């Protein structure tokens, strides 16, 4: 198979590294609007060759690993891609993307979300272990032809991912709670601390708790602003529910209700049994 990857940052670059070692794949091509990213991807060996947008039609599979708003734009430009080419978009939201799919692409487009990543971005952040033992959610797979579904599942399984099937509405609801809300909290925490503390105190006093909670605040603003935009209603609802939980914590502290506070914390400890 000849595979093209649009977007050569953490997600696309790591994918390239994995696919280069796959016996099913003969050539991994790369394309990125950022020409410095293209240069770095070649130098780092993330891909075999660069490809122009006009040459994408010669590929068997096209992966799209760019911010979700850009995915919508790119899909419109791929409308005339051959029907036997499998297109796999890797966005973190699905409902807005599925509403924007050109009619001609519906049978060959696979909506996939690899639930993995780091706070780092760009080609230099790529590493081939990113997908190993990770979960990949495939949404509304019944819309695509069986041949394209099977091809996508085969490739994603070969790079070490476990496949979960879900509809796009459920996906966006659950990811708002489990993925998008934590990022919003982390961005807010980082901004709050930087407003309240000077750099010296942050450096000297930041322990594991702050470092852990603020780690994902280093994530790409370009990527996350578009995710927040596309999953706006689900994220706003999640923020409101979280505010209620935080308010409950505040009330217990105000009332010095240590028994209730301890019980509340112990309940949170049970997350250890899940993760």
ABEGO torsion letter per residue (X at the ends): XBBBBBEABAAAAAAAAAAAABAABABBBBBBABAAAAAAAAAAGABABBBBAAAAAABABBBBBBBAAAAAAAAAAAAABBAABBBBBABABAAAAAAABBAAAAAABBBBBBBBEBABBEAAABBAAAABGBBBBBBGAAABBAAAAAAAAAAAAAAGBBBBBBBAAAAAAAAAAAAAAAAAAAAAAAAAAAAABBAAAAAAABBAAAAAAAAAAABBAAAAAAAAAAAAAAAAAAAAAAAAAAAAAAAAAAAGBAAAAAAAAAAAAAAAAAX
